[in-house]
Amino acid sequence: MTDTALHSALREWRAAMGRPVTLVILVGVAAVLALSGPFGTADHLPLPALFAYWLSVSALCFSVGFVVDSTLHNKFSGALGSATCTAMSVLAIGTLVSGCILVINALVFGYRPDGGELLVFLATTFAISGIVTVVIQVVLDQLAQRAPAGAAPPPILERLPLDKRGALVALSVEDHYVRVRTTVAEEMLLLRLADAMRETGATPGAQVHRSHWVAFDQVQAARRAGDRAILTMRDGTEVPVSRANIAKIREAGLLPR
């Protein structure tokens, strides 16, 4: 895995962890698990310590899952496909989380499973880490597609049919038209790129090529291509970055210096 793929994944993870909704979800998951006390954990720890245990496990599952999944998809989705990357992520995440929880359980409970007990533990841990990571990521992905509460939608969205309005992904010139891509759909508008960019409102983004504008929060990965660069968007499309605009994506933290 390249530094670019990992750098992008860590940047996305830091952004996700900085969202209040992420902390609310992690605390909520930990509270439910602490109160239900699955797998006999309630027999070994008082409620406050049990909550701290499950909060640590939930945060671990989410963090490992987020970074591993993002890195693998950033690096290999174009060559191997999304389904293969997802299978690789499940295996990698389950393995890493299982190892970490084995260490945590040995330290907290003195629990060191072996033989058939170890197989049951691994199956359970793979299931828990997968469920926690998938549930949290699905919720965050859905929230990421919505405009921030109280924020005025970009004026350009008013030009789109209601069923195609969503968070802006990119604008691209095609002949005399601009292709407007959102997280929901895309639409061709008879408009100059300069006019379209003026209607992106407060959406953080920049023109990265004479024919392309991108929303920074929709960039999944960035890689160098000679003296230029290529951005991979969250919807899987790729956008070229001209040499003159490399500085913009570096300043936005999308490409290592």
GUTORMAR-973965 format. One record per residue (C-alpha): chain; residue in one letter; x, y, z negated. Coordinates in steps of 0.1 Angstrom, whole numbers, always signed. Example, Ala and Ser with C-alpha at 12.3 -4.5 7.8 and 13.67 -1.06 7.14 Angstrom:
REM GUTORMAR-973965
mikol / vodo / c1 / c2 / c3
A / a / +123 / -45 / -78
A / s / +137 / -11 / -71
This chain:
REM GUTORMAR-973965
mikol / vodo / c1 / c2 / c3
A / m / +0 / +0 / +0
A / t / +13 / +34 / +9
A / d / +18 / +63 / -15
A / t / -8 / +82 / +6
A / a / -35 / +55 / +0
A / l / -27 / +53 / -37
A / h / -24 / +91 / -40
A / s / -59 / +95 / -24
A / a / -74 / +69 / -47
A / l / -59 / +84 / -79
A / r / -72 / +119 / -68
A / e / -107 / +105 / -63
A / w / -105 / +87 / -96
A / r / -94 / +119 / -114
A / a / -123 / +138 / -98
A / a / -148 / +110 / -108
A / m / -135 / +109 / -144
A / g / -139 / +147 / -145
A / r / -176 / +145 / -138
A / p / -198 / +147 / -169
A / v / -221 / +121 / -154
A / t / -193 / +95 / -154
A / l / -187 / +99 / -191
A / v / -225 / +97 / -197
A / i / -227 / +65 / -178
A / l / -197 / +50 / -195
A / v / -210 / +59 / -229
A / g / -244 / +46 / -220
A / v / -231 / +12 / -208
A / a / -209 / +9 / -240
A / a / -238 / +17 / -262
A / v / -261 / -9 / -246
A / l / -233 / -35 / -249
A / a / -225 / -26 / -285
A / l / -261 / -28 / -296
A / s / -267 / -61 / -278
A / g / -234 / -76 / -289
A / p / -230 / -101 / -261
A / f / -206 / -131 / -262
A / g / -206 / -131 / -300
A / t / -187 / -98 / -303
A / a / -213 / -85 / -328
A / d / -202 / -112 / -352
A / h / -166 / -99 / -354
A / l / -168 / -61 / -355
A / p / -190 / -34 / -372
A / l / -211 / -13 / -348
A / p / -187 / +17 / -345
A / a / -157 / -5 / -338
A / l / -178 / -26 / -314
A / f / -189 / +6 / -295
A / a / -152 / +16 / -292
A / y / -143 / -19 / -279
A / w / -170 / -18 / -252
A / l / -163 / +18 / -243
A / s / -127 / +8 / -237
A / v / -137 / -23 / -216
A / s / -162 / -3 / -196
A / a / -137 / +25 / -189
A / l / -111 / -1 / -180
A / c / -134 / -19 / -156
A / f / -144 / +14 / -139
A / s / -109 / +28 / -137
A / v / -93 / -4 / -123
A / g / -122 / -10 / -100
A / f / -123 / +25 / -87
A / v / -85 / +28 / -80
A / v / -81 / -7 / -66
A / d / -112 / -5 / -44
A / s / -104 / +30 / -31
A / t / -67 / +21 / -24
A / l / -76 / -11 / -5
A / h / -103 / +6 / +15
A / n / -81 / +36 / +22
A / k / -53 / +14 / +34
A / f / -69 / -16 / +51
A / s / -105 / -8 / +60
A / g / -96 / +3 / +95
A / a / -76 / -29 / +103
A / l / -95 / -55 / +83
A / g / -130 / -42 / +80
A / s / -151 / -31 / +50
A / a / -163 / -66 / +41
A / t / -128 / -81 / +39
A / c / -116 / -51 / +19
A / t / -145 / -56 / -5
A / a / -136 / -93 / -10
A / m / -100 / -84 / -16
A / s / -112 / -58 / -42
A / v / -133 / -82 / -61
A / l / -104 / -107 / -64
A / a / -79 / -80 / -73
A / i / -102 / -62 / -98
A / g / -113 / -94 / -115
A / t / -77 / -106 / -119
A / l / -64 / -73 / -133
A / v / -93 / -67 / -156
A / s / -92 / -103 / -168
A / g / -56 / -100 / -177
A / c / -62 / -67 / -196
A / i / -92 / -81 / -215
A / l / -72 / -112 / -225
A / v / -46 / -89 / -241
A / i / -73 / -67 / -257
A / n / -92 / -97 / -271
A / a / -59 / -112 / -285
A / l / -51 / -80 / -303
A / v / -87 / -72 / -315
A / f / -101 / -106 / -322
A / g / -71 / -129 / -322
A / y / -89 / -148 / -294
A / r / -67 / -168 / -270
A / p / -88 / -191 / -249
A / d / -73 / -222 / -232
A / g / -85 / -251 / -210
A / g / -122 / -251 / -202
A / e / -128 / -222 / -225
A / l / -104 / -201 / -204
A / l / -123 / -210 / -172
A / v / -155 / -199 / -188
A / f / -139 / -167 / -200
A / l / -125 / -159 / -166
A / a / -158 / -165 / -149
A / t / -176 / -143 / -174
A / t / -149 / -115 / -172
A / f / -150 / -115 / -133
A / a / -188 / -112 / -135
A / i / -188 / -84 / -161
A / s / -160 / -64 / -144
A / g / -178 / -67 / -110
A / i / -212 / -57 / -124
A / v / -199 / -28 / -144
A / t / -178 / -15 / -115
A / v / -205 / -19 / -88
A / v / -233 / -4 / -109
A / i / -213 / +26 / -119
A / q / -199 / +32 / -84
A / v / -233 / +29 / -68
A / v / -247 / +55 / -92
A / l / -218 / +78 / -85
A / d / -220 / +74 / -48
A / q / -257 / +83 / -49
A / l / -250 / +114 / -70
A / a / -222 / +124 / -47
A / q / -246 / +126 / -18
A / r / -268 / +151 / -35
A / a / -261 / +188 / -36
A / p / -250 / +201 / -70
A / a / -280 / +212 / -92
A / g / -287 / +249 / -87
A / a / -264 / +253 / -57
A / a / -279 / +268 / -26
A / p / -277 / +243 / +4
A / p / -254 / +254 / +32
A / p / -274 / +275 / +57
A / i / -265 / +252 / +86
A / l / -287 / +224 / +70
A / e / -317 / +245 / +78
A / r / -311 / +239 / +115
A / l / -314 / +201 / +109
A / p / -345 / +180 / +107
A / l / -355 / +173 / +71
A / d / -346 / +136 / +74
A / k / -311 / +144 / +84
A / r / -302 / +168 / +57
A / g / -275 / +158 / +32
A / a / -241 / +167 / +20
A / l / -219 / +181 / +48
A / v / -192 / +157 / +60
A / a / -178 / +173 / +92
A / l / -184 / +195 / +122
A / s / -170 / +186 / +156
A / v / -171 / +203 / +189
A / e / -185 / +184 / +219
A / d / -187 / +205 / +251
A / h / -210 / +234 / +242
A / y / -224 / +217 / +212
A / v / -214 / +211 / +176
A / r / -220 / +177 / +161
A / v / -230 / +182 / +125
A / r / -224 / +151 / +103
A / t / -240 / +147 / +69
A / t / -241 / +119 / +44
A / v / -275 / +110 / +59
A / a / -272 / +113 / +97
A / e / -259 / +136 / +124
A / e / -273 / +161 / +148
A / m / -261 / +180 / +179
A / l / -266 / +218 / +178
A / l / -261 / +242 / +206
A / l / -237 / +264 / +186
A / r / -201 / +276 / +186
A / l / -178 / +260 / +160
A / a / -170 / +294 / +145
A / d / -207 / +302 / +139
A / a / -213 / +267 / +125
A / m / -184 / +271 / +100
A / r / -198 / +304 / +88
A / e / -230 / +286 / +79
A / t / -213 / +260 / +57
A / g / -218 / +283 / +27
A / a / -200 / +274 / -5
A / t / -191 / +239 / +7
A / p / -153 / +234 / +0
A / g / -137 / +226 / +34
A / a / -116 / +239 / +62
A / q / -110 / +238 / +99
A / v / -83 / +212 / +104
A / h / -82 / +212 / +142
A / r / -95 / +235 / +169
A / s / -124 / +211 / +174
A / h / -130 / +199 / +138
A / w / -140 / +212 / +103
A / v / -142 / +188 / +73
A / a / -157 / +190 / +38
A / f / -129 / +182 / +14
A / d / -150 / +161 / -10
A / q / -159 / +138 / +19
A / v / -123 / +129 / +27
A / q / -115 / +94 / +16
A / a / -79 / +91 / +28
A / a / -52 / +110 / +47
A / r / -22 / +97 / +65
A / r / +6 / +112 / +86
A / a / +7 / +106 / +123
A / g / +40 / +120 / +135
A / d / +39 / +158 / +130
A / r / +1 / +157 / +126
A / a / -23 / +138 / +103
A / i / -55 / +118 / +103
A / l / -83 / +121 / +78
A / t / -106 / +92 / +71
A / m / -140 / +103 / +60
A / r / -162 / +85 / +35
A / d / -185 / +75 / +64
A / g / -156 / +57 / +81
A / t / -150 / +82 / +109
A / e / -115 / +97 / +115
A / v / -107 / +134 / +121
A / p / -73 / +146 / +135
A / v / -54 / +173 / +117
A / s / -33 / +195 / +139
A / r / +3 / +204 / +129
A / a / -7 / +240 / +123
A / n / -33 / +229 / +97
A / i / -12 / +204 / +77
A / a / -6 / +230 / +50
A / k / -44 / +234 / +45
A / i / -49 / +197 / +35
A / r / -18 / +197 / +14
A / e / -30 / +227 / -5
A / a / -63 / +209 / -10
A / g / -44 / +180 / -25
A / l / -54 / +156 / +3
A / l / -19 / +148 / +15
A / p / +13 / +144 / -6
A / r / +40 / +169 / +0
